[in-house]
Amino acid sequence: MGVDNRMKIAQSEIFGPVGVIIPFTDDAEAVQIANDSPYGLSGGVWSADPVRAHGIARKLRTGMVVVNGGGGGLMPDGPFGGYKQSGIGREFGAHGLSEYLQHKTIQWAAAR
C-alpha cells in the first residue's frame, strides 16, 4: 500500500515475488492505472462477477490475463508474449508458429 502509479516500482517490469497495490475508485480508473505502463506482459483481475472480470480483462493491454488467480504459467496451445515493451512477437500456439513463417501477398491481373 502507499504506492503511487508514478513510482518506479509501479512503472518497472519486475520479475520476482513483488506485489504492488494501488487504490482506485472504479473499474475505468483501475484499467487506466494498469495500462499506464510501458510494459504489458501479464495482468490479473479478481472479481466475484465473471462478466465484469471478463470485461476488464479484455481492456488490459497485456499479452496474458489471469482471472481470480486461475491458471497461470504457460499454455502450449496459447500464445505467450507481451504488449508494448514486453518482448517482441509470440511463442507457442498458432501465433507462435507464425513467427517462424514468411508471409507473402501475390497479385496478378485477372485472366482476359
C-alpha positions in Angstrom: 0.0 0.0 0.0 1.0 3.6 -0.3 2.3 3.1 -3.9 1.6 5.8 -6.4 1.5 4.9 -10.1 4.3 7.4 -10.9 6.7 5.5 -8.7 9.4 3.4 -10.3 8.1 0.2 -8.7 4.8 0.7 -10.4 6.4 1.5 -13.8 9.0 -1.2 -13.9 8.7 -4.8 -15.2 9.7 -6.7 -12.1 10.3 -10.4 -12.2 10.0 -11.7 -8.7 7.6 -12.1 -5.8 6.6 -8.4 -5.6 3.0 -7.2 -5.4 2.1 -3.5 -5.9 -1.3 -2.3 -4.6 -2.6 1.0 -5.9 -6.1 2.1 -4.8 -8.7 3.0 -7.4 -12.3 4.3 -7.4 -13.9 2.4 -10.2 -13.2 -0.1 -13.0 -12.3 2.5 -15.6 -9.7 4.0 -13.3 -8.3 0.6 -12.5 -7.9 -0.2 -16.2 -6.3 3.2 -16.8 -3.8 2.6 -14.0 -3.0 -0.9 -15.2 -2.4 0.3 -18.8 -0.3 3.3 -17.8 2.9 1.4 -18.1 5.5 1.0 -20.9 5.2 -2.8 -20.2 2.4 -5.3 -20.7 3.5 -8.9 -20.2 0.7 -10.1 -17.9 -2.0 -8.8 -15.6 -4.6 -10.1 -13.1 -8.2 -9.5 -12.3 -10.0 -10.5 -9.2 -13.8 -10.3 -9.0 -16.8 -12.3 -7.9 -18.6 -11.2 -11.1 -17.3 -13.2 -14.1 -18.9 -10.9 -16.6 -17.3 -7.9 -15.0 -13.9 -9.7 -14.7 -14.0 -10.7 -18.4 -14.8 -7.1 -19.5 -11.9 -5.7 -17.5 -9.5 -8.5 -18.8 -10.4 -7.6 -22.4 -9.4 -3.9 -21.7 -6.0 -4.6 -20.2 -3.1 -4.0 -22.6 -1.2 -7.2 -21.6 -0.4 -10.4 -23.5 -1.9 -12.6 -20.8 -4.5 -12.0 -18.1 -5.2 -14.4 -15.2 -8.7 -14.1 -13.6 -9.1 -14.9 -9.9 -5.6 -16.4 -9.7 -6.6 -19.3 -12.0 -4.2 -20.9 -14.5 -1.0 -19.0 -14.6 2.0 -20.4 -16.3 2.4 -21.3 -20.0 -0.3 -22.8 -22.2 1.3 -24.8 -25.1 -1.7 -24.1 -27.3 -2.0 -20.4 -26.4 0.3 -17.6 -27.5 2.9 -16.3 -25.0 4.2 -12.8 -25.2 3.5 -9.2 -24.1 2.4 -5.9 -25.4 4.4 -2.7 -25.6 8.0 -3.1 -24.4 7.4 -6.6 -23.0 9.1 -8.6 -25.6 8.7 -9.0 -29.3 6.4 -11.4 -31.1 4.7 -14.5 -29.7 5.7 -18.0 -28.7 3.6 -21.2 -28.6 0.3 -21.9 -30.3 -0.6 -20.9 -33.9 0.6 -17.3 -33.2 4.0 -18.6 -32.1 4.3 -20.8 -35.2 3.5 -17.8 -37.4 6.6 -16.1 -36.1 8.7 -18.6 -38.0 6.9 -18.2 -41.3 7.5 -15.7 -44.1 4.2 -14.4 -45.4 3.8 -13.1 -48.9 1.0 -11.5 -51.0 1.0 -12.2 -54.7 -1.3 -10.2 -57.0 -1.8 -10.6 -60.7 -4.2 -9.2 -63.3 -7.4 -11.1 -63.9 -7.5 -13.5 -66.9 -8.7 -12.0 -70.2 
